[in-house]
Each structure stands twice: as structure tokens, then as C-alpha cells.
Amino acid sequence: MPPQSRELLHLYRRLLRACATYPSKNRMGIYEAIREEFRDNANMDPEDDKTQRQIGVAYKGLEQLQMYDTMRLSKGNPESPNWEVTLEQNPMPKPPE
């Protein structure tokens, strides 16, 4: 398996794991959207600019999902009340067409 494909598979798995801990009623919808997006783009050229932008958006989405991971926020102690979330102005810009 080429290194780029391995990296994308790792990103895909990390997104699905992060989605599992995301506190939302729409968690399964987000989970399915991630799966569908990766399925739809499975045959894209990894070196293409559009693909690189989509990968960047996926990494940004991973960061946003991980913002709500209590184990990450509490540094391994879920009982710790000391955690914070930092929001960005434009967290998910639309990819150019």
C-alpha cells in the first residue's frame, strides 16, 4: 500500500473514532457522511490539487471533532473539570469548485 493511501486510511479511521465521541444527536449522520465522502472519492488522484484541498478539509474536520473528546480535553482524566474549547472564525470554509 503506498504511503499516501496508508495516511488517508489512518485519517479515515481517526475521523470515525473521533465521531464516536462527538456529543451530538446527529452523530450517526456525521458518521455516515464521513463514510460516504471517502467512498465517493476513493478513486481520486492523491496528487491532484482538489484532492489535497479535500484532505485539508478532512484534517480540519478531525480537529473540530476532537475538540469535544473528553479524554483529550482532560488530558486523560475524564473527571477533571479543567478543559476548554477554542472556536475559529471560519472553521470549515467551502472548498473552491
Salt bridges, closest charged atoms under 4 A:
GLU32 OE2 - ARG35 NH1 3.58
GLU88 OE1 - LYS60 NZ 3.02
